[in-house]
Amino acid sequence: MDLQTYTLENIEVFVSGIIVVAVVSALFFLFKKKKLLSPIQKPELKPVEKKTEISVPKTTWSDRLSLGLEKSRSEVWGKIGQLFAGPAPDLDEIEEVLYTADIPTGLVQELLMKLEKDGKGKSADEISKLVFGFMKDKMESVQEHIRKDVFDFNPVEKKTRVFMIVGVNGAGKTTTIGKLATKLKSQGAKVIVGACDTFRAAAVDQLQVWCERAGVDMVRAKDGADPSGVAYDTVAKAFSENYDYCLIDTAGRLHTNQNLMDELIKTKRVMSKINTEAPQEVLLVLDAITGQNALKQAQEFHKALQLTGIIFTKCDGSAKAGSAVGIVDQLRVPITYIGVGETVDDLQLFDLDLYLKTLVGLPST
């Protein structure tokens, strides 16, 4: 029997043997691999530590006001105590600083006389307290007569309050109305806004955004419509549907343009046809940065409309902020609100003590 024949006859045996060897080898290697891996422990997965959230304290109103008046305090009001303290105060330098503080000439002279009379030999802190007391005396008797319903909604009193908001372009009037509407709505009041700046579509659009955010109603007419007509329709709707507050926005007016001021007088007059008490409040929005010009604006608007209050805005830049003292002292019109920024919380009630202490650098508590 040759090799070829032998191989053919026993091929099945050879194949079977090869398969057996292959299977045994595979099992051997698998067993060995398992044995090698068995001591290796799977890594223990540690629970992920929850990150501790850093709580950022909310900035208080007094902090924001202090920041807004920082430049005025450091460059003007905070200097007075330092300049006057000591055996030989430089009155000329003090007078120069005061004239940059946006207060009227008459008040500058009164304050200088007060310093000469009561400030000699006093420390810088004592001088600051003296300046604080002087300005408070000029404003306190006026500020005490603010009607509380300007900013505090009383649901027990079922009456419609009409506020006419006036001011020159750029003073922040539209934004202020939006903030005021939001604040009153948050107190539970039913609020309606009349968009009477019919010649500036952008202003009306901006006001509408504020009203939609606040969830308050707005009366809007076609561009170029008679502002007085819009005011009339808004006030009529406010009284017929028992709104708590009716805020009338007006077109920005240059106080030097008599024709434009006459339009405001007309707008105020037509509202009184709906209710003889309307508007109960005429509030002038003033940009604090305008300085001495703010006093002139207030004088002209007051002469035309008999203002009941001032809203002092933009006390967050280069404003010296002394014009507030002169306006209240000369016009006998109180400041109701003060603003230092763009958010709703940046418009707050005017707190006389807090404002003056922050201005001169005294502790607010």
C-alpha positions in Angstrom: 0.0 0.0 0.0 1.5 3.3 -1.1 1.5 6.5 0.9 -1.2 8.2 -1.2 -3.6 5.3 -0.7 -2.9 5.2 3.0 -3.5 8.9 3.4 -6.8 8.8 1.5 -8.1 5.9 3.6 -7.2 7.6 6.9 -8.0 11.2 6.0 -10.9 11.3 8.3 -8.8 10.2 11.2 -6.2 12.9 10.4 -8.9 15.7 10.2 -10.5 14.6 13.4 -7.2 14.7 15.2 -6.4 18.1 13.9 -9.8 19.4 15.1 -9.3 17.8 18.5 -5.8 19.4 18.9 -7.2 22.8 17.8 -10.1 22.6 20.2 -7.8 21.6 23.1 -5.4 24.3 22.3 -8.1 26.9 22.1 -9.6 25.8 25.5 -6.1 25.9 27.0 -5.4 29.4 25.9 -8.8 30.6 27.0 -8.3 29.1 30.4 -4.9 30.6 30.7 -6.1 34.1 29.7 -9.0 33.9 32.2 -6.6 32.9 34.9 -4.3 35.8 34.1 -7.2 38.3 34.1 -8.9 37.0 37.2 -6.7 38.8 39.8 -7.3 42.1 38.0 -10.1 43.9 39.8 -12.4 46.1 37.8 -11.8 49.7 38.7 -14.2 51.0 41.3 -16.3 53.8 39.9 -16.4 56.5 42.5 -19.5 58.6 42.6 -19.1 62.0 41.0 -19.1 64.6 43.6 -21.8 67.2 43.2 -20.3 70.6 42.5 -21.1 73.1 45.2 -23.0 76.0 43.6 -21.5 79.3 44.5 -24.2 81.6 45.8 -23.6 85.1 44.4 -25.3 87.6 46.8 -27.8 89.8 45.1 -26.7 93.4 44.9 -28.7 95.6 47.2 -30.3 98.8 46.1 -28.0 100.8 48.4 -25.0 99.2 46.8 -26.2 100.0 43.3 -26.9 103.6 44.3 -23.5 103.9 45.9 -21.9 102.7 42.7 -23.9 105.1 40.6 -22.9 108.1 42.8 -19.3 107.0 43.3 -17.8 109.5 40.9 -19.8 112.4 42.3 -18.9 111.4 45.8 -15.2 111.1 45.1 -14.8 114.1 42.9 -17.2 116.6 44.5 -19.1 115.9 47.7 -16.5 113.7 49.4 -13.9 116.4 48.9 -15.6 119.1 50.8 -14.9 117.6 54.2 -11.2 117.0 53.4 -10.8 120.5 52.0 -12.4 122.3 54.9 -11.0 120.2 57.7 -7.9 121.7 59.3 -6.8 125.0 60.7 -6.7 126.9 57.4 -9.4 125.7 54.9 -9.1 126.8 51.3 -12.5 128.5 50.8 -11.8 129.4 47.2 -11.1 125.8 46.3 -14.2 124.6 48.1 -16.3 127.2 46.3 -14.9 126.0 43.0 -15.7 122.4 43.8 -19.3 123.3 44.8 -19.9 125.2 41.5 -19.1 121.9 39.7 -21.7 120.1 41.9 -24.8 121.1 39.8 -26.3 123.1 42.6 -27.6 126.7 42.1 -25.4 129.7 42.9 -27.6 130.7 45.8 -27.2 127.4 47.5 -23.4 127.4 47.0 -23.2 130.7 48.9 -25.5 129.5 51.6 -23.5 126.3 52.1 -20.2 128.3 52.2 -21.6 130.5 54.9 -22.8 127.5 56.9 -19.3 125.9 56.6 -17.6 129.1 57.8 -20.0 129.5 60.7 -20.3 125.9 62.0 -17.4 124.0 60.4 -14.2 125.5 61.6 -12.1 123.1 63.5 -14.2 120.2 62.6 -13.0 116.8 61.3 -13.7 115.7 57.7 -16.5 113.4 58.9 -18.1 116.2 60.9 -18.0 118.4 57.9 -19.7 115.7 55.8 -22.4 115.5 58.4 -22.8 119.2 58.3 -23.2 119.2 54.5 -25.7 116.3 54.8 -27.8 118.3 57.4 -27.7 121.4 55.2 -29.1 119.6 52.2 -31.6 117.6 54.1 -33.0 120.8 55.6 -33.5 122.1 52.1 -35.4 119.0 50.9 -37.1 117.3 53.8 -40.2 119.5 54.2 -41.0 119.0 50.5 -40.3 115.3 50.3 -42.7 114.6 53.2 -45.7 115.6 51.1 -45.4 112.8 48.5 -48.7 111.0 48.0 -48.2 107.4 48.7 -50.4 106.1 45.9 -47.7 107.2 43.5 -45.9 104.0 44.2 -48.0 102.0 46.7 -51.1 100.3 45.3 -53.9 100.1 47.8 -56.6 97.6 46.6 -59.1 98.8 49.2 -59.3 102.2 47.5 -61.4 101.6 44.4 -60.3 104.5 42.2 -58.5 105.2 38.9 -55.3 107.1 39.2 -54.0 108.9 36.1 -50.3 109.7 35.8 -49.1 112.0 33.0 -45.3 111.4 32.3 -43.4 114.2 30.6 -39.8 115.0 29.8 -37.4 115.9 27.0 -36.2 113.3 24.5 -33.4 111.1 25.8 -34.2 111.5 29.5 -35.4 107.8 29.8 -39.1 108.5 29.8 -40.3 105.5 27.9 -38.1 103.1 29.8 -39.2 104.7 33.1 -42.9 104.2 32.2 -42.3 100.6 31.4 -40.5 100.0 34.7 -43.3 101.9 36.6 -46.0 99.8 34.9 -44.1 96.6 35.8 -43.8 97.6 39.5 -47.5 98.6 39.9 -48.6 95.4 38.1 -46.5 93.3 40.4 -48.4 94.8 43.4 -51.6 93.5 41.9 -52.8 96.7 40.2 -54.7 96.7 36.9 -52.7 99.0 34.7 -53.2 100.6 31.3 -50.7 102.7 29.3 -51.5 105.3 26.7 -48.8 105.6 24.0 -49.2 109.3 23.1 -45.8 109.7 21.5 -47.4 109.1 18.1 -44.6 110.8 16.1 -42.0 108.3 17.1 -43.0 104.7 16.1 -39.8 103.3 17.7 -40.7 104.8 21.1 -44.2 103.3 20.8 -42.7 99.9 19.8 -40.4 100.0 22.8 -43.2 100.8 25.1 -45.3 98.0 23.7 -42.5 95.5 24.5 -42.4 96.7 28.1 -46.2 96.4 28.4 -46.2 92.9 27.0 -43.5 91.8 29.4 -45.4 93.4 32.3 -48.7 92.0 31.2 -50.4 95.4 31.1 -52.7 96.8 28.5 -51.8 99.6 26.1 -53.7 102.0 23.9 -52.0 102.7 20.6 -53.1 104.8 17.7 -51.8 105.1 14.1 -48.5 106.9 13.6 -49.0 110.7 13.5 -52.4 110.6 15.3 -53.3 113.4 17.6 -51.6 112.8 20.9 -54.4 114.4 22.9 -56.9 112.1 21.2 -54.9 109.0 22.3 -54.7 110.4 25.9 -58.5 111.0 25.9 -59.3 107.5 24.7 -56.9 105.9 27.2 -58.3 107.8 30.2 -61.9 107.1 29.1 -61.1 103.4 28.9 -59.3 103.5 32.2 -62.4 104.9 34.0 -65.0 102.9 32.2 -63.2 99.6 32.8 -62.0 100.4 36.4 -58.3 100.3 35.9 -56.3 101.1 39.0 -53.5 103.0 37.2 -53.5 104.8 33.8 -50.0 105.9 32.7 -49.9 108.5 29.9 -46.7 108.6 27.9 -46.1 111.8 26.0 -43.8 112.9 23.2 -40.5 114.2 24.3 -40.6 118.0 24.4 -37.9 120.6 24.3 -38.8 122.9 27.1 -37.6 125.9 25.0 -40.2 125.2 22.3 -43.5 126.9 23.3 -45.6 125.2 20.6 -44.6 121.8 21.8 -45.2 122.8 25.4 -48.7 124.0 24.4 -49.4 120.5 23.0 -48.7 119.1 26.4 -51.0 121.6 28.1 -53.7 120.6 25.6 -53.2 116.9 26.4 -53.5 117.5 30.1 -56.6 119.5 29.6 -58.5 116.9 27.6 -57.9 114.3 30.2 -59.7 116.4 32.8 -62.9 116.2 30.6 -63.2 112.6 31.5 -62.6 113.2 35.2 -61.9 116.5 36.8 -59.2 115.0 39.0 -57.2 113.6 36.0 -54.3 113.6 35.9 -53.7 113.3 39.6 -50.0 113.2 39.0 -47.8 115.0 36.5 -44.3 113.5 36.8 -41.3 114.9 35.0 -38.5 112.5 34.0 -35.1 114.2 34.4 -31.7 113.0 33.3 -29.4 113.7 36.2 -26.4 114.0 33.8 -27.8 117.2 32.4 -26.8 119.1 35.5 -27.8 122.7 35.8 -30.0 122.3 32.7 -32.1 119.9 34.6 -33.2 122.7 36.9 -34.1 124.9 33.8 -36.1 122.0 32.3 -38.0 121.5 35.6 -38.8 125.2 35.9 -40.3 125.3 32.4 -42.3 122.1 32.7 -43.6 123.2 36.1 -44.7 126.5 34.8 -46.7 124.9 32.1 -48.1 121.8 33.8 -47.8 122.3 37.6 -45.7 119.2 38.3 -46.4 117.0 41.2 -43.2 115.0 41.2 -39.8 114.3 39.7 -38.3 111.0 38.5 -34.6 111.4 38.6 -32.9 109.0 36.2 -29.4 108.0 35.1 -27.7 108.6 38.4 -25.1 106.1 37.3 -22.5 108.0 35.3 -20.9 111.4 35.4 -23.9 113.1 37.1 -22.8 115.3 40.0 -26.4 114.9 41.3 -26.6 118.2 43.1 -29.3 119.5 40.8 -31.8 117.4 42.9 -31.3 119.6 45.8 -31.8 122.8 43.8 -34.9 121.5 42.1 -36.7 120.5 45.3 -35.6 123.6 47.1 -36.6 126.1 44.4 -39.7 124.4 42.9 -41.0 122.8 46.1 -41.7 119.6 44.0 -40.6 116.3 45.5 -38.5 113.6 43.9 -40.6 110.4 43.8 -38.4 107.9 42.1 -34.7 107.6 41.3 -33.1 105.4 38.6 -29.5 104.1 38.3 -29.7 101.6 35.5 -31.8 99.7 32.9 -33.5 97.0 34.9 -36.8 97.2 36.7 -35.0 97.0 40.1 -32.9 100.0 39.1 -35.9 102.3 39.6 -36.7 102.8 43.3 -38.5 105.1 45.6 -36.4 108.2 46.4 -35.1 107.8 50.0 -33.8 111.2 51.0 -31.6 110.0 53.8 -30.1 107.2 51.8 -29.5 109.5 48.8 -27.8 112.3 50.7 -25.7 110.0 52.9 -24.5 108.1 49.9 -23.7 111.3 48.1 -21.5 112.8 50.9 -20.0 109.4 51.9 -21.7 108.8 55.3 -22.8 105.3 56.4 -26.4 104.6 55.3 -27.3 102.7 58.5 
